[in-house]
Amino acid sequence: MQKKAGESLLFLGNPYFYTEKWRGTDFRYNPEFAKNGGADLKEIAPGIIVYDNPYGGSNVTSITTDEGTVVVDSSLFPSKAEQIKTYLKRIMNSEIQLIINTHYHPDHTFGNAGFQSQILCSESTESYFFQMSKSYIRNVINRNALLKKETITIIPPAFTFPESYIHISGNRTIHIERVGGHTPDSTIVWLPKEQIWIVGDLVVHGYHPEIVYDSDINRWLDVLRRLKKEKIKHLVCGHGDVADQSEIDQMVAYLETIRSLQQYKTDFDGILSHLENDVNFRERKMIEILVESLKTILL
């Protein structure tokens, strides 16, 4: 897919994820935070917690080790990150050691500043951070009204890697690899012993995925087929509930259908009508994201 004339170099984020309706149980407004972390907390293994938003916001994962906590992705909101940090300190008695970002999109990285910790990412993700100018940040904020209550600062990473890296922290071994697909910098994080894979927006559970101008569907499918061969007990998706390996099949089928539709570019309404009959499309939430994705691919 080619970038269209006049488009920003970087994806600005999809406003459908960030309206008041979808924010739901975001930490900033949840009075029960002190009791339960302010969202759906899922301890999928001892010391490994997924903080998910049941209204479609991006997921954050904390991996507590003997030497501190590693956090994967940070959400759109620094205030949410600050409260996760508070939760980890008060309840888990652990300081955040490191933040890992799965890709550059604002809903996975703008919360970085709230953790006030060192960042590890691929060199590709770092290159996107360097492009996040004040005007880019302002444009993202203008698309997402709730961000006007936040202080957004782009923090440069302390550590980068070209393609892959193994981070050892206390009793945990964490593998990190840039694989591409959803974005050129899409990165997966996994713990082999625990069989936990954190895959960012390469897999989205129960919601339509964002397919943007720099998505490579063929590469995306290759990555998913590789994941099918791995031993996965818990699959942490970029959005939606924690899943098992079967969710990869749903994502493969979704993308294969999208790819097959590219030959019918002249019949946009007909495509939408066809997809209404496909349960893999019909039962996913945020139809607006599908419409935006189809426009990106077909128009």
C-alpha positions as CSV (number, residue, x, y, z in Angstrom):
1,M,0.0,0.0,0.0
2,Q,1.3,3.4,-0.9
3,K,1.0,6.5,1.2
4,K,-1.4,8.9,-0.4
5,A,-0.4,12.5,-1.1
6,G,-1.0,14.8,1.8
7,E,-1.0,12.0,4.4
8,S,1.1,12.3,7.5
9,L,4.2,10.2,7.4
10,L,3.2,8.5,10.6
11,F,-0.2,6.9,11.5
12,L,-2.1,9.2,13.7
13,G,-4.2,6.6,15.5
14,N,-7.8,5.7,15.1
15,P,-10.2,8.0,17.0
16,Y,-12.8,5.1,17.3
17,F,-10.6,3.6,20.0
18,Y,-10.4,6.7,22.0
19,T,-13.8,8.3,22.4
20,E,-15.4,8.6,25.9
21,K,-17.7,5.6,25.0
22,W,-14.7,3.3,24.4
23,R,-12.5,4.5,27.2
24,G,-14.7,2.8,29.7
25,T,-12.7,1.5,32.7
26,D,-9.6,3.5,31.9
27,F,-7.6,4.0,35.1
28,R,-7.9,7.7,35.1
29,Y,-11.6,7.7,35.9
30,N,-12.0,4.5,37.8
31,P,-12.5,5.0,41.6
32,E,-11.9,1.3,42.3
33,F,-8.3,1.5,41.0
34,A,-6.8,1.0,44.5
35,K,-8.7,-2.2,44.8
36,N,-8.3,-3.8,41.4
37,G,-5.9,-1.8,39.2
38,G,-8.7,0.2,37.4
39,A,-9.3,-2.3,34.6
40,D,-9.7,-6.0,34.0
41,L,-6.5,-7.4,35.5
42,K,-5.6,-10.9,34.4
43,E,-2.7,-12.7,36.1
44,I,-2.0,-15.2,33.3
45,A,1.0,-16.6,35.2
46,P,2.5,-15.8,38.6
47,G,3.7,-12.2,38.4
48,I,2.6,-11.7,34.8
49,I,-0.5,-9.4,34.5
50,V,-2.4,-8.1,31.5
51,Y,-4.2,-4.8,32.0
52,D,-6.9,-4.8,29.4
53,N,-9.7,-2.4,28.6
54,P,-12.9,-4.2,27.8
55,Y,-13.9,-1.4,25.4
56,G,-11.1,-2.0,23.0
57,G,-8.2,0.1,24.2
58,S,-4.7,-1.3,23.8
59,N,-3.4,-3.9,26.3
60,V,-0.5,-3.4,28.7
61,T,1.4,-6.4,30.2
62,S,3.6,-6.3,33.2
63,I,6.2,-9.0,33.8
64,T,7.5,-9.0,37.4
65,T,10.9,-10.5,38.0
66,D,13.3,-10.9,40.9
67,E,15.0,-7.7,39.8
68,G,12.0,-5.5,38.9
69,T,9.2,-5.3,36.4
70,V,9.3,-5.2,32.6
71,V,6.3,-3.6,31.0
72,V,5.2,-4.3,27.4
73,D,3.4,-1.3,25.7
74,S,2.1,1.6,27.7
75,S,-1.3,2.6,26.3
76,L,-2.3,6.0,24.9
77,F,-2.5,7.7,28.2
78,P,0.5,8.7,30.5
79,S,-2.0,8.9,33.4
80,K,-2.9,5.3,32.9
81,A,0.8,4.3,32.9
82,E,1.3,6.3,36.1
83,Q,-1.4,4.3,37.9
84,I,-0.1,1.0,36.7
85,K,3.3,2.0,38.1
86,T,1.6,2.9,41.4
87,Y,-0.2,-0.4,41.5
88,L,3.0,-2.4,40.8
89,K,4.8,-0.5,43.6
90,R,2.1,-0.8,46.2
91,I,0.7,-4.2,45.5
92,M,3.5,-6.1,43.8
93,N,6.3,-4.2,45.7
94,S,8.2,-3.9,42.4
95,E,9.7,-1.0,40.5
96,I,9.5,-0.8,36.7
97,Q,12.9,-1.7,35.2
98,L,12.2,-1.5,31.5
99,I,9.5,-0.7,28.9
100,I,9.3,-2.6,25.7
101,N,7.1,-1.2,22.8
102,T,5.7,-3.6,20.2
103,H,5.3,-0.8,17.6
104,Y,5.2,2.9,17.2
105,H,1.4,3.6,17.1
106,P,0.4,6.2,19.7
107,D,-2.1,3.9,21.6
108,H,0.9,1.7,22.4
109,T,3.6,4.3,23.1
110,F,2.2,7.7,24.2
111,G,1.9,6.3,27.8
112,N,5.7,5.7,27.9
113,A,6.4,9.0,29.8
114,G,4.0,7.9,32.6
115,F,6.2,5.0,33.6
116,Q,9.4,7.2,33.9
117,S,11.6,4.3,33.1
118,Q,14.1,3.2,30.4
119,I,12.7,2.1,27.0
120,L,13.8,-0.8,24.8
121,C,12.6,-1.0,21.2
122,S,13.8,-2.0,17.8
123,E,15.9,0.5,15.7
124,S,12.9,0.7,13.4
125,T,10.6,1.8,16.2
126,E,13.2,4.3,17.3
127,S,13.3,5.8,13.8
128,Y,9.5,6.5,14.1
129,F,10.0,8.1,17.5
130,F,12.4,10.5,15.9
131,Q,9.7,11.5,13.4
132,M,7.2,12.4,16.1
133,S,7.4,16.1,15.9
134,K,5.4,18.6,18.0
135,S,3.0,19.0,15.0
136,Y,2.5,15.2,14.8
137,I,1.7,15.1,18.6
138,R,-0.7,18.0,18.2
139,N,-2.5,16.3,15.3
140,V,-2.9,13.1,17.4
141,I,-4.3,15.1,20.3
142,N,-6.7,16.9,18.0
143,R,-8.1,13.6,16.9
144,N,-8.5,12.3,20.4
145,A,-10.1,14.8,22.8
146,L,-9.2,12.9,26.0
147,L,-5.5,13.5,25.3
148,K,-6.0,17.2,25.9
149,K,-5.9,16.3,29.6
150,E,-2.6,14.5,29.2
151,T,1.0,15.7,28.9
152,I,2.5,13.9,26.0
153,T,6.3,13.6,25.8
154,I,8.2,11.4,23.4
155,I,10.9,9.7,25.4
156,P,13.8,8.4,23.3
157,P,14.8,4.7,23.9
158,A,17.7,4.0,26.2
159,F,18.4,0.7,24.3
160,T,17.7,-0.5,20.8
161,F,18.3,-3.7,18.8
162,P,18.4,-4.2,15.0
163,E,16.2,-7.4,14.7
164,S,16.2,-9.4,17.9
165,Y,17.3,-9.3,21.6
166,I,17.1,-11.5,24.7
167,H,16.6,-9.7,28.0
168,I,17.4,-11.6,31.1
169,S,16.0,-10.2,34.3
170,G,16.2,-12.2,37.5
171,N,14.2,-15.4,37.0
172,R,12.8,-14.4,33.6
173,T,14.1,-14.8,30.1
174,I,12.3,-12.5,27.6
175,H,12.8,-12.8,23.9
176,I,12.1,-9.8,21.6
177,E,12.0,-9.8,17.8
178,R,11.0,-7.3,15.1
179,V,9.0,-9.2,12.6
180,G,7.0,-6.6,10.7
181,G,3.6,-7.1,9.1
182,H,1.0,-4.8,10.9
183,T,3.7,-2.1,10.7
184,P,7.3,-2.3,9.5
185,D,8.4,-2.2,13.2
186,S,5.9,-4.7,14.6
187,T,7.7,-6.6,17.4
188,I,6.8,-9.8,19.3
189,V,7.8,-10.5,22.9
190,W,7.7,-14.0,24.4
191,L,8.7,-16.0,27.4
192,P,9.5,-19.5,26.3
193,K,9.3,-21.1,29.8
194,E,5.9,-19.7,30.5
195,Q,4.7,-20.1,26.8
196,I,3.4,-16.5,26.9
197,W,3.5,-14.5,23.6
198,I,2.8,-10.8,23.5
199,V,2.2,-9.9,19.8
200,G,0.9,-6.3,19.7
201,D,-1.6,-5.6,16.9
202,L,-0.5,-8.6,14.9
203,V,-3.5,-10.3,16.5
204,V,-6.6,-8.4,17.7
205,H,-9.3,-10.4,19.5
206,G,-12.9,-9.4,19.1
207,Y,-12.2,-6.1,17.3
208,H,-11.4,-5.2,13.8
209,P,-7.7,-4.7,13.3
210,E,-6.2,-1.5,12.0
211,I,-4.8,-2.0,8.5
212,V,-2.8,1.1,7.6
213,Y,-0.8,2.4,4.7
214,D,2.4,0.8,5.9
215,S,0.9,-2.6,6.7
216,D,2.3,-5.5,4.7
217,I,-0.5,-8.1,4.6
218,N,1.7,-10.8,3.0
219,R,4.4,-10.3,5.6
220,W,1.7,-10.2,8.4
221,L,0.3,-13.6,7.2
222,D,3.8,-15.1,7.1
223,V,4.4,-14.0,10.7
224,L,1.1,-15.5,11.9
225,R,1.8,-18.8,10.2
226,R,5.1,-18.9,12.0
227,L,3.4,-18.3,15.3
228,K,1.1,-21.2,14.6
229,K,4.1,-23.5,14.9
230,E,5.1,-22.2,18.4
231,K,4.1,-23.5,21.8
232,I,1.7,-20.8,23.0
233,K,-0.3,-21.1,26.2
234,H,-1.4,-17.5,26.5
235,L,-1.6,-15.1,23.5
236,V,-1.7,-11.5,24.6
237,C,-3.3,-9.5,21.7
238,G,-2.9,-5.8,21.1
239,H,-6.6,-5.3,21.7
240,G,-9.2,-7.5,23.2
241,D,-9.1,-10.5,25.6
242,V,-6.1,-12.7,26.2
243,A,-6.5,-15.6,23.8
244,D,-5.1,-19.0,22.9
245,Q,-3.4,-20.2,19.7
246,S,-6.7,-20.7,17.9
247,E,-7.1,-16.9,17.7
248,I,-4.3,-16.9,15.2
249,D,-6.4,-18.9,12.8
250,Q,-9.1,-16.3,13.0
251,M,-6.6,-13.5,12.2
252,V,-5.2,-15.5,9.3
253,A,-8.7,-16.0,7.8
254,Y,-9.5,-12.3,8.3
255,L,-6.4,-11.1,6.5
256,E,-6.7,-13.7,3.7
257,T,-10.3,-12.4,3.1
258,I,-9.1,-8.8,3.0
259,R,-6.3,-9.7,0.6
260,S,-8.7,-11.5,-1.7
261,L,-11.0,-8.4,-1.9
262,Q,-8.3,-6.2,-3.5
263,Q,-9.4,-7.4,-6.9
264,Y,-12.9,-5.9,-6.4
265,K,-11.8,-2.3,-5.8
266,T,-14.6,-0.8,-7.8
267,D,-17.4,-2.3,-5.7
268,F,-16.9,-0.9,-2.2
269,D,-20.5,-1.3,-1.1
270,G,-20.7,-4.8,-2.4
271,I,-17.6,-5.7,-0.4
272,L,-19.2,-4.5,2.8
273,S,-22.3,-6.4,2.0
274,H,-20.3,-9.6,1.4
275,L,-18.4,-9.2,4.7
276,E,-21.6,-9.0,6.7
277,N,-22.2,-12.6,5.9
278,D,-18.8,-13.6,7.3
279,V,-19.0,-14.4,11.0
280,N,-15.3,-13.5,11.4
281,F,-16.1,-10.0,10.4
282,R,-19.7,-9.6,11.6
283,E,-19.0,-10.5,15.2
284,R,-16.0,-8.1,15.6
285,K,-16.6,-4.7,17.2
286,M,-15.8,-1.3,15.8
287,I,-17.0,-1.6,12.3
288,E,-15.7,1.9,11.7
289,I,-12.2,0.6,11.8
290,L,-13.0,-2.0,9.1
291,V,-14.4,0.8,6.9
292,E,-11.2,2.9,7.4
293,S,-9.0,-0.2,6.7
294,L,-10.9,-1.0,3.5
295,K,-10.6,2.6,2.3
296,T,-6.8,2.4,2.9
297,I,-6.5,-0.8,0.9
298,L,-9.0,-0.3,-1.9
299,L,-9.4,3.4,-2.6
